[in-house]
Amino acid sequence: MIHLLDTFPADAMIAHETIQSIMTRMETSNTNQPIRNVLQLSHQHHVLLIFRRFVSFGGCSFCNRRTMELLEFYRSLTQLNILPVVVYPESKEKGEKFFNGLDVPELVQIPRVADPDSEFTSAFQVNTSPYSKKDYLTYLLPQLLLAKKDGFSQRELLLQRSHYEGKSLDIRPTLFLLREGRVVFEWRLNYADHCTEIIHDLILLIKVNNGVSERILREEEEEEHEKSSSSSLTNSMTPQQYSQRSSSSQQDLIEVRVQERPAMNESSIESREETPQTTFNEGVVVIPNPNVDISQHKETPESMGGSSAPEVELNPSTPEELSSQILDESLQNDSPHITTEQAIIPSSMIDPSPFVHSEFIAITKDVPKYRRIPSSPLVQVISSEMKEQEQSERTKRAKRILERQRRHEVSTSSNERSRTIRISCICSFDSVEMDASIDLRSVLNDSKKRRYFKLFSHYEYNAENLLFWEEVHVYYKPNAYISKYGKAKKLAHSIGQQFLFDSSSVLFINTNDKLREEVRTQMKRLFKYHNTHEVKHLSSEEQVQFNALAPLLFDSILNEMMTQVLPDMFVRFKVSPLFNEMEHKTNLSK
């Protein structure tokens, strides 16, 4: 259970300069990675800032368990461009000893920040109130015993408080989602709380995506706005003013060109490698109080009174409603060591740079699919073969359930056909109710329902397929016209690199190689022009041909996906509790 605790008091608003300075001082450290601060990282990723308890004595057993729970959907976090950063309340030496002693590469490499003086803990107003003896006896001790049964025993259980560094024993675990220096969501937990609901919140409440397409569209719009402003300014200038400005600009350019280039010695090369090429928006950086809408807080079911949870629109510019016509076309056409059970991943898989740079984007490299082993601090690596076999078995079971329901409907009178029946669910879920009237098309066509399907795909380690469908329909197709040539070209290349052409990408989809090459060839034909100036000189016939072909660029992949991948996944989704939750929540919102 995730508890909502008191957050930032209304009269304790932190100064903008202070929090910006704090984030800048939060420098991360890990093996083979350049030092970057949290503010820089938040301009490149969504940062999941995790405040945990002590790492001494094998680490807090509750925190270790939450770490393993996060690891189960670490691949999903990566696909959503979410970077976990751990803040621990002890010295850097103790932290490095703890993290480097782990056996899972993603945990060894995880960015972390030492906070022995509780500077960052205080700045983010993380609860550090000492627990009482009564709390220990009635809550912590029973929870420690339960954690031990779950495979996470606490070393040195009877140590006195004085043995722990600073406030490391009393920190209440807290997680913040940061973007561009701002807190957009937070989770305030009790000591023994799990964090399995975080991926649920990220998809359903905050609606996070990897943001690449949105960034491309935003940059294109900003460039168009600058050109428009520049054009308006030029038109309002007198010929003499324009001549003077042009002359001044040329002189500045000449002065820049004649400057000597500094010699690239070893120190300057090292400095360039360690400094990320990041641009910063000129905005305030602030952690808001409860009266500010930027930060939303996780609520318990009790506090919600059964109503739907508040949603945070992290990407408000996303087009949400898709036309039925587009869909019809797509349908036609106990130890500080955490080890792995099945595979020890070689260190060569961990590249110092997490990105493969392409012309338009940086590709995030793939990470393994992890699953916790019950009653154990171990995880297993799910191979592609294992995933396919498990999904095949679940699909067969789901189809038997749906066939049983169909026969039941045939045997009932027509006025009872819409009645829901209770079934036994797959994937270790509880029994659920199911409505057979909702099909794949209606779910994909509804942005709210589609989020539940997307969440299910993350639980199945299969999100890249649905994310590809969404990128094409929501972002690419509405811009695939000659009048938006620049946007269409960048979006097409971005989608191609992330999902089709780079096998190391975490979003790489499993499809026919022949289809990949067909898309690559067609992309080269469609987007052979380097700039909009060339496009403007196309004949009317060529423009009409582009408008006819460009929206269909990815349709061969979509058609295969709609006939071979998504239908089976939808069958499994339809007999899951998420399907029932989707029906309930979307009906309430009508």
NUZA-323735 format. One line per 5 residues: number of its first residue (from 1); for each residue y, x, z of C-alpha. Coordinates in nm, 2 decimals, always signed. Example, Ala and Ser with C-alpha at 12.3 -4.5 7.8 and 13.67 -1.06 7.14 Angstrom:
1> -0.45 +1.23 +0.78; -0.11 +1.37 +0.71
This chain:
1> +0.00 +0.00 +0.00; +0.34 +0.13 -0.09; +0.60 +0.04 +0.17; +0.97 -0.01 +0.11; +1.16 +0.18 +0.37
6> +1.53 +0.20 +0.44; +1.69 +0.40 +0.17; +2.04 +0.54 +0.12; +2.28 +0.36 +0.36; +2.59 +0.20 +0.20
11> +2.83 +0.42 +0.39; +2.65 +0.75 +0.31; +2.72 +0.79 -0.06; +2.66 +1.15 -0.15; +2.95 +1.32 -0.33
16> +2.89 +1.38 -0.70; +2.97 +1.75 -0.69; +2.73 +1.79 -0.39; +2.43 +1.64 -0.55; +2.49 +1.81 -0.88
21> +2.51 +2.14 -0.69; +2.19 +2.05 -0.50; +1.99 +1.98 -0.82; +2.12 +2.30 -0.97; +2.00 +2.50 -0.67
26> +1.65 +2.33 -0.69; +1.50 +2.61 -0.89; +1.13 +2.56 -0.98; +0.87 +2.83 -0.96; +0.52 +2.85 -1.10
31> +0.28 +3.09 -1.28; +0.39 +3.21 -1.63; +0.68 +2.96 -1.64; +1.06 +3.05 -1.66; +1.27 +2.95 -1.37
36> +1.45 +2.62 -1.44; +1.64 +2.39 -1.20; +1.58 +2.02 -1.16; +1.90 +1.92 -1.32; +1.81 +2.11 -1.64
41> +1.46 +1.96 -1.64; +1.60 +1.61 -1.59; +1.79 +1.65 -1.92; +1.46 +1.74 -2.10; +1.22 +1.51 -1.93
46> +1.19 +1.22 -1.68; +1.14 +1.42 -1.36; +0.90 +1.28 -1.10; +1.03 +1.45 -0.79; +0.77 +1.45 -0.52
51> +0.85 +1.53 -0.16; +0.53 +1.62 +0.03; +0.44 +1.74 +0.37; +0.31 +2.08 +0.48; +0.10 +2.31 +0.26
56> -0.02 +2.53 +0.55; -0.37 +2.49 +0.70; -0.51 +2.36 +0.37; -0.22 +2.12 +0.32; -0.17 +1.76 +0.44
61> -0.49 +1.57 +0.36; -0.29 +1.26 +0.26; -0.07 +1.46 +0.03; -0.37 +1.63 -0.12; -0.53 +1.29 -0.19
66> -0.21 +1.16 -0.35; -0.21 +1.48 -0.57; -0.55 +1.40 -0.70; -0.45 +1.04 -0.76; -0.16 +1.17 -0.97
71> -0.39 +1.40 -1.15; -0.59 +1.11 -1.28; -0.30 +0.99 -1.48; -0.14 +1.33 -1.54; -0.21 +1.29 -1.91
76> -0.03 +0.96 -1.92; +0.27 +1.12 -1.74; +0.27 +1.39 -2.01; +0.26 +1.13 -2.29; +0.55 +0.95 -2.13
81> +0.75 +1.28 -2.11; +0.74 +1.27 -1.73; +0.73 +1.60 -1.55; +0.61 +1.61 -1.19; +0.80 +1.85 -0.97
86> +0.68 +1.91 -0.61; +0.92 +1.98 -0.32; +0.73 +2.13 -0.02; +0.89 +2.20 +0.32; +0.78 +2.56 +0.38
91> +0.85 +2.91 +0.25; +0.79 +3.00 -0.11; +0.52 +3.25 +0.00; +0.32 +2.98 +0.16; +0.37 +2.74 -0.13
96> +0.26 +3.00 -0.39; -0.05 +3.08 -0.19; -0.14 +2.71 -0.17; -0.08 +2.62 -0.53; -0.23 +2.94 -0.68
101> -0.54 +2.88 -0.47; -0.61 +2.55 -0.65; -0.86 +2.55 -0.94; -0.71 +2.28 -1.16; -0.48 +2.45 -1.41
106> -0.23 +2.16 -1.42; -0.18 +2.19 -1.04; -0.16 +2.57 -1.05; +0.11 +2.53 -1.32; +0.30 +2.24 -1.17
111> +0.67 +2.31 -1.11; +0.75 +2.33 -0.74; +1.05 +2.39 -0.52; +1.04 +2.55 -0.17; +1.26 +2.37 +0.09
116> +1.19 +2.55 +0.42; +1.54 +2.46 +0.56; +1.51 +2.09 +0.46; +1.82 +2.13 +0.25; +1.69 +1.92 -0.04
121> +1.50 +1.68 +0.19; +1.83 +1.60 +0.37; +2.03 +1.57 +0.04; +1.78 +1.31 -0.09; +1.77 +1.14 +0.25
126> +1.40 +1.17 +0.29; +1.28 +1.03 +0.62; +1.19 +1.31 +0.87; +1.19 +1.11 +1.19; +0.91 +1.24 +1.42
131> +0.62 +1.00 +1.48; +0.54 +0.89 +1.83; +0.22 +0.95 +2.02; +0.14 +0.58 +1.98; +0.18 +0.61 +1.60
136> -0.05 +0.90 +1.60; -0.32 +0.72 +1.80; -0.30 +0.38 +1.63; -0.21 +0.48 +1.27; -0.24 +0.85 +1.18
141> -0.57 +0.93 +1.36; -0.76 +0.63 +1.21; -0.61 +0.71 +0.87; -0.71 +1.08 +0.90; -1.07 +0.96 +0.96
146> -1.06 +0.74 +0.65; -0.92 +1.02 +0.44; -1.21 +1.24 +0.56; -1.46 +0.99 +0.44; -1.27 +0.99 +0.11
151> -1.33 +1.37 +0.09; -1.00 +1.49 +0.23; -1.04 +1.63 +0.58; -0.75 +1.77 +0.77; -0.78 +2.13 +0.90
156> -0.65 +2.23 +1.24; -0.63 +1.86 +1.34; -0.53 +1.93 +1.70; -0.26 +2.19 +1.64; +0.07 +2.13 +1.83
161> +0.39 +2.04 +1.65; +0.53 +2.39 +1.72; +0.27 +2.54 +1.48; +0.42 +2.37 +1.18; +0.72 +2.51 +1.00
166> +1.05 +2.31 +1.03; +1.01 +1.94 +0.96; +0.70 +1.99 +0.75; +0.49 +1.77 +0.99; +0.72 +1.47 +0.99
171> +0.83 +1.43 +0.63; +0.76 +1.08 +0.50; +0.63 +1.13 +0.14; +0.89 +1.01 -0.11; +0.90 +1.02 -0.49
176> +1.20 +0.99 -0.71; +1.22 +0.94 -1.09; +1.51 +1.13 -1.23; +1.67 +1.12 -1.57; +1.98 +1.32 -1.67
181> +2.07 +1.39 -1.31; +2.03 +1.03 -1.19; +1.78 +0.85 -0.97; +1.64 +0.56 -1.17; +1.36 +0.46 -0.94
186> +1.21 +0.56 -0.60; +0.89 +0.52 -0.40; +0.92 +0.56 -0.02; +0.57 +0.59 +0.13; +0.41 +0.60 +0.47
191> +0.20 +0.90 +0.56; -0.14 +0.77 +0.44; -0.02 +0.56 +0.15; -0.18 +0.60 -0.19; +0.02 +0.64 -0.51
196> -0.21 +0.47 -0.76; +0.05 +0.20 -0.83; +0.30 +0.45 -0.98; +0.17 +0.44 -1.33; +0.18 +0.06 -1.30
201> +0.55 +0.07 -1.20; +0.64 +0.32 -1.47; +0.50 +0.10 -1.75; +0.57 -0.25 -1.62; +0.89 -0.22 -1.42
206> +1.08 +0.09 -1.54; +0.94 +0.07 -1.90; +0.94 +0.44 -1.95; +0.85 +0.59 -2.29; +0.87 +0.95 -2.42
211> +1.22 +0.88 -2.55; +1.19 +1.10 -2.87; +1.26 +0.82 -3.12; +1.54 +0.69 -2.90; +1.70 +1.03 -2.87
216> +1.69 +1.07 -3.25; +1.86 +0.73 -3.30; +2.12 +0.81 -3.03; +2.20 +1.14 -3.18; +2.23 +0.99 -3.53
221> +2.46 +0.72 -3.40; +2.67 +0.98 -3.22; +2.70 +1.19 -3.53; +2.80 +0.88 -3.73; +3.06 +0.79 -3.47
226> +3.20 +1.14 -3.48; +3.22 +1.14 -3.86; +3.39 +0.80 -3.84; +3.64 +0.92 -3.58; +3.71 +1.24 -3.77
231> +3.76 +1.04 -4.09; +4.00 +0.81 -3.92; +4.19 +1.10 -3.77; +4.22 +1.27 -4.11; +4.34 +0.96 -4.28
236> +4.62 +0.92 -4.02; +4.74 +1.28 -4.07; +5.02 +1.38 -4.30; +4.93 +1.63 -4.58; +5.12 +1.91 -4.39
241> +4.94 +1.84 -4.06; +4.60 +1.84 -4.24; +4.69 +2.17 -4.42; +4.79 +2.33 -4.09; +4.47 +2.21 -3.91
246> +4.25 +2.32 -4.19; +4.42 +2.66 -4.20; +4.38 +2.69 -3.82; +4.01 +2.60 -3.84; +3.95 +2.86 -4.11
251> +4.12 +3.13 -3.91; +3.91 +3.04 -3.60; +3.60 +3.06 -3.82; +3.70 +3.40 -3.95; +3.76 +3.53 -3.60
256> +3.42 +3.42 -3.49; +3.25 +3.58 -3.79; +3.41 +3.92 -3.74; +3.30 +3.94 -3.37; +3.04 +4.20 -3.31
261> +2.69 +4.08 -3.22; +2.57 +4.23 -2.89; +2.27 +4.46 -2.90; +1.95 +4.29 -2.80; +1.82 +4.51 -2.53
266> +1.52 +4.42 -2.31; +1.73 +4.25 -2.04; +1.91 +4.03 -2.28; +1.58 +3.93 -2.45; +1.43 +3.84 -2.11
271> +1.74 +3.64 -2.02; +1.72 +3.44 -2.34; +1.35 +3.36 -2.28; +1.42 +3.24 -1.92; +1.72 +3.03 -2.01
276> +1.63 +2.69 -2.16; +1.83 +2.57 -2.46; +1.96 +2.26 -2.29; +2.26 +2.05 -2.36; +2.42 +1.86 -2.07
281> +2.60 +1.53 -2.08; +2.94 +1.52 -1.93; +2.87 +1.25 -1.68; +2.86 +1.22 -1.30; +2.54 +1.30 -1.13
286> +2.48 +1.08 -0.84; +2.22 +0.94 -0.61; +2.32 +0.58 -0.56; +2.31 +0.36 -0.25; +2.12 +0.03 -0.24
291> +2.43 -0.16 -0.37; +2.42 +0.03 -0.70; +2.20 -0.10 -0.97; +2.10 +0.24 -1.11; +1.83 +0.29 -0.84
296> +1.56 +0.02 -0.79; +1.32 +0.02 -0.50; +0.96 -0.05 -0.49; +0.90 -0.38 -0.30; +0.59 -0.50 -0.12
301> +0.43 -0.82 -0.22; +0.54 -0.97 +0.11; +0.90 -0.89 +0.05; +0.88 -1.02 -0.30; +0.75 -1.36 -0.18
306> +0.51 -1.37 -0.47; +0.78 -1.36 -0.74; +0.79 -1.11 -1.02; +0.92 -0.76 -0.93; +1.26 -0.65 -1.05
311> +1.26 -0.46 -1.38; +1.46 -0.15 -1.46; +1.56 -0.12 -1.83; +1.55 +0.26 -1.86; +1.59 +0.24 -2.24
316> +1.81 -0.06 -2.30; +1.86 +0.01 -2.67; +1.50 -0.05 -2.75; +1.44 -0.33 -3.01; +1.20 -0.56 -2.83
321> +1.12 -0.85 -3.06; +0.91 -0.78 -3.37; +0.87 -1.03 -3.65; +0.54 -1.21 -3.72; +0.57 -1.10 -4.08
326> +0.54 -0.73 -3.98; +0.24 -0.81 -3.77; +0.07 -1.00 -4.04; +0.12 -0.71 -4.28; -0.03 -0.46 -4.03
331> -0.33 -0.69 -3.96; -0.40 -0.72 -4.32; -0.33 -0.39 -4.47; -1.17 +1.93 +0.20; -1.04 +2.27 +0.12
336> -0.72 +2.39 -0.03; -0.93 +2.44 -0.35; -0.95 +2.15 -0.58; -1.23 +2.20 -0.83; -1.37 +2.03 -1.14
341> -1.72 +1.90 -1.15; -1.80 +1.93 -1.52; -1.57 +2.19 -1.66; -1.36 +2.48 -1.54; -1.07 +2.50 -1.78
346> -1.00 +2.86 -1.90; -0.66 +2.99 -1.82; -0.60 +3.05 -2.19; -0.55 +2.67 -2.23; -0.23 +2.70 -2.02
351> +0.04 +2.82 -2.24; +0.36 +2.96 -2.08; +0.56 +2.72 -2.31; +0.45 +2.36 -2.29; +0.60 +2.28 -2.63
356> +0.53 +2.34 -3.00; +0.86 +2.33 -3.18; +0.88 +2.14 -3.51; +1.18 +2.07 -3.73; +1.30 +1.78 -3.53
361> +1.12 +1.77 -3.20; +0.93 +1.97 -2.94; +0.56 +1.87 -2.93; +0.41 +1.84 -2.58; +0.06 +2.00 -2.57
366> -0.25 +1.80 -2.48; -0.39 +1.80 -2.13; -0.74 +1.71 -2.01; -0.84 +1.36 -1.90; -0.92 +1.38 -1.53
371> -1.11 +1.13 -1.31; -1.17 +1.15 -0.94; -1.52 +1.18 -0.80; -1.56 +0.92 -0.53; -1.57 +1.04 -0.17
376> -1.48 +1.39 -0.29; -1.18 +1.61 -0.34; -1.32 +1.70 -0.68; -1.23 +1.58 -1.02; -1.43 +1.57 -1.34
381> -1.30 +1.63 -1.69; -1.37 +1.34 -1.93; -1.48 +1.46 -2.27; -1.41 +1.27 -2.58; -1.78 +1.20 -2.62
386> -1.80 +1.07 -2.27; -1.50 +0.85 -2.32; -1.63 +0.70 -2.65; -1.97 +0.63 -2.49; -1.82 +0.46 -2.19
391> -1.58 +0.25 -2.40; -1.87 +0.15 -2.63; -2.07 +0.02 -2.34; -1.77 -0.16 -2.19; -1.70 -0.32 -2.53
396> -2.05 -0.45 -2.56; -2.04 -0.59 -2.21; -1.70 -0.75 -2.28; -1.82 -0.91 -2.60; -2.12 -1.06 -2.42
401> -1.88 -1.21 -2.17; -1.65 -1.35 -2.44; -1.96 -1.49 -2.63; -2.07 -1.66 -2.31; -1.73 -1.82 -2.28
406> -1.73 -1.93 -2.64; -2.06 -2.11 -2.59; -1.93 -2.27 -2.28; -1.63 -2.40 -2.47; -1.85 -2.54 -2.74
411> -2.05 -2.73 -2.49; -1.75 -2.89 -2.33; -1.53 -3.17 -2.45; -1.22 -3.09 -2.65; -0.98 -3.18 -2.37
416> -1.15 -2.92 -2.14; -1.14 -2.63 -2.39; -0.83 -2.48 -2.25; -0.97 -2.46 -1.90; -1.00 -2.10 -1.77
421> -1.33 -1.98 -1.63; -1.40 -1.70 -1.38; -1.59 -1.41 -1.51; -1.72 -1.07 -1.38; -1.49 -0.80 -1.50
426> -1.56 -0.45 -1.63; -1.42 -0.11 -1.52; -1.50 -0.17 -1.15; -1.24 -0.45 -1.13; -1.28 -0.77 -0.94
431> -1.35 -1.10 -1.10; -1.07 -1.25 -1.30; -0.97 -1.56 -1.49; -0.94 -1.55 -1.87; -0.77 -1.76 -2.13
436> -0.93 -1.73 -2.47; -0.63 -1.86 -2.66; -0.44 -1.53 -2.65; -0.52 -1.29 -2.93; -0.43 -0.93 -3.02
441> -0.15 -1.04 -3.26; +0.03 -1.25 -2.99; +0.02 -0.97 -2.74; +0.15 -0.70 -2.97; +0.42 -0.94 -3.09
446> +0.55 -1.00 -2.73; +0.72 -0.70 -2.57; +0.64 -0.82 -2.21; +0.27 -0.88 -2.28; +0.25 -0.56 -2.48
451> +0.35 -0.36 -2.17; +0.03 -0.48 -1.99; -0.18 -0.39 -2.29; -0.01 -0.05 -2.29; -0.08 +0.00 -1.92
456> -0.45 -0.09 -1.98; -0.46 +0.17 -2.26; -0.33 +0.44 -2.01; -0.61 +0.34 -1.77; -0.86 +0.40 -2.05
461> -0.71 +0.74 -2.16; -0.64 +0.57 -2.49; -0.26 +0.52 -2.49; -0.18 +0.73 -2.79; -0.30 +0.45 -3.03
466> -0.08 +0.18 -2.89; +0.21 +0.42 -2.86; +0.17 +0.50 -3.23; +0.17 +0.14 -3.32; +0.48 +0.08 -3.11
471> +0.67 +0.38 -3.25; +0.61 +0.27 -3.60; +0.69 -0.10 -3.55; +0.97 -0.08 -3.30; +1.16 +0.23 -3.42
476> +1.06 +0.34 -3.77; +1.02 +0.03 -3.97; +1.35 -0.13 -3.88; +1.52 +0.20 -4.00; +1.30 +0.27 -4.31
481> +1.57 +0.19 -4.57; +1.79 +0.39 -4.80; +2.10 +0.30 -4.61; +1.95 +0.46 -4.30; +1.79 +0.75 -4.48
486> +1.88 +1.02 -4.21; +1.74 +0.81 -3.93; +1.43 +0.72 -4.12; +1.36 +1.08 -4.22; +1.38 +1.22 -3.86
491> +1.18 +0.93 -3.72; +0.91 +0.97 -3.98; +0.88 +1.35 -3.92; +0.88 +1.29 -3.54; +0.60 +1.03 -3.55
496> +0.40 +1.24 -3.80; +0.42 +1.56 -3.59; +0.35 +1.38 -3.26; +0.06 +1.16 -3.37; -0.09 +1.29 -3.69
501> -0.03 +1.65 -3.79; -0.04 +1.86 -3.48; -0.39 +1.85 -3.32; -0.25 +2.02 -3.00; -0.02 +1.73 -2.93
506> -0.10 +1.51 -2.63; -0.03 +1.21 -2.86; -0.26 +1.32 -3.14; -0.46 +1.01 -3.26; -0.82 +1.01 -3.38
511> -0.80 +0.90 -3.74; -0.93 +0.99 -4.09; -0.81 +1.33 -4.21; -0.78 +1.19 -4.56; -0.54 +0.93 -4.44
516> -0.34 +1.20 -4.26; -0.29 +1.40 -4.58; -0.20 +1.08 -4.77; +0.08 +1.01 -4.52; +0.19 +1.38 -4.53
521> +0.21 +1.37 -4.91; +0.39 +1.04 -4.93; +0.63 +1.16 -4.66; +0.72 +1.46 -4.87; +0.79 +1.24 -5.17
526> +1.00 +0.99 -4.98; +1.21 +1.23 -4.78; +1.26 +1.51 -5.04; +1.63 +1.48 -5.02; +1.81 +1.72 -4.78
531> +2.12 +1.51 -4.70; +2.28 +1.17 -4.75; +2.50 +1.31 -5.03; +2.20 +1.35 -5.25; +2.08 +1.00 -5.16
536> +2.41 +0.84 -5.26; +2.36 +0.96 -5.61; +2.02 +0.79 -5.65; +2.00 +0.51 -5.91; +1.97 +0.15 -5.81
541> +1.61 +0.15 -5.93; +1.53 +0.46 -5.71; +1.69 +0.30 -5.41; +1.49 -0.02 -5.45; +1.17 +0.18 -5.49
546> +1.25 +0.37 -5.16; +1.32 +0.05 -4.98; +0.98 -0.09 -5.10; +0.77 +0.22 -5.01; +0.93 +0.37 -4.70
551> +0.84 +0.09 -4.46; +0.48 +0.12 -4.57; +0.45 +0.49 -4.50; +0.22 +0.46 -4.20; +0.04 +0.14 -4.30
556> -0.28 +0.30 -4.40; -0.32 +0.45 -4.04; -0.21 +0.12 -3.89; -0.46 -0.08 -4.10; -0.74 +0.15 -3.98
561> -0.62 +0.12 -3.62; -0.59 -0.26 -3.64; -0.95 -0.29 -3.77; -1.14 -0.02 -3.58; -0.96 +0.07 -3.26
566> -0.72 -0.19 -3.12; -0.96 -0.49 -3.16; -1.23 -0.33 -2.94; -0.97 -0.22 -2.69; -0.82 -0.57 -2.68
571> -1.17 -0.71 -2.61; -1.20 -0.48 -2.31; -0.84 -0.57 -2.20; -0.91 -0.94 -2.22; -1.18 -0.92 -1.95
576> -0.97 -0.70 -1.72; -0.76 -0.82 -1.42; -0.45 -0.69 -1.61; -0.50 -0.96 -1.87; -0.49 -1.22 -1.59
581> -0.19 -1.06 -1.43; -0.02 -1.06 -1.77; -0.08 -1.43 -1.81; +0.05 -1.51 -1.46; +0.36 -1.29 -1.47
586> +0.47 -1.38 -1.83; +0.42 -1.76 -1.76; +0.64 -1.73 -1.45; +0.91 -1.57 -1.65; +0.93 -1.85 -1.90
